Amino acid sequence: MRNLYEIRNDAKSEKQKWMKIREMKLIMNYYRNLKSKYGIKSPILKMAK
């Protein structure tokens, strides 16, 4: 059986990973909105398709 400390560390890294993914999605949505609003052409906005 794994000790509580290991389990807690796993949960923490899992949460950080999830937060990062969520952040990326928010950023992509932000750029997607900009693009649809202004029709801006830039490398980052192309990625956000």
C-alpha positions as CSV (number, residue, x, y, z in Angstrom):
1,M,0.0,0.0,0.0
2,R,1.3,3.4,-0.9
3,N,1.6,6.0,1.8
4,L,-0.5,9.1,2.1
5,Y,2.4,11.3,1.2
6,E,2.8,9.8,-2.2
7,I,-0.9,9.9,-2.9
8,R,-1.1,13.5,-1.9
9,N,1.8,14.4,-4.2
10,D,0.1,12.6,-7.1
11,A,-3.0,14.5,-6.5
12,K,-1.1,17.8,-6.4
13,S,0.7,17.2,-9.7
14,E,-2.6,16.0,-11.3
15,K,-4.3,19.2,-10.2
16,Q,-1.4,21.3,-11.5
17,K,-1.6,19.5,-14.9
18,W,-5.4,20.1,-15.0
19,M,-4.9,23.8,-14.1
20,K,-2.4,24.2,-16.9
21,I,-4.7,22.6,-19.4
22,R,-7.6,24.8,-18.3
23,E,-5.3,27.9,-18.6
24,M,-4.4,26.9,-22.2
25,K,-8.1,26.5,-23.1
26,L,-8.9,29.9,-21.7
27,I,-6.1,31.5,-23.6
28,M,-7.1,29.7,-26.8
29,N,-10.7,30.9,-26.3
30,Y,-9.5,34.4,-25.7
31,Y,-7.6,34.5,-29.0
32,R,-10.4,32.8,-30.8
33,N,-12.8,35.5,-29.7
34,L,-10.3,38.2,-30.7
35,K,-9.9,36.6,-34.1
36,S,-13.7,36.4,-34.7
37,K,-14.1,40.0,-33.5
38,Y,-11.3,41.6,-35.4
39,G,-10.2,39.1,-38.0
40,I,-6.6,39.4,-36.9
41,K,-4.0,37.3,-38.7
42,S,-1.1,36.2,-36.5
43,P,0.8,32.9,-35.8
44,I,-0.8,32.6,-32.3
45,L,-4.3,33.2,-33.7
46,K,-3.7,30.6,-36.4
47,M,-2.8,28.1,-33.7
48,A,-6.1,28.8,-31.9
49,K,-8.3,27.5,-34.7
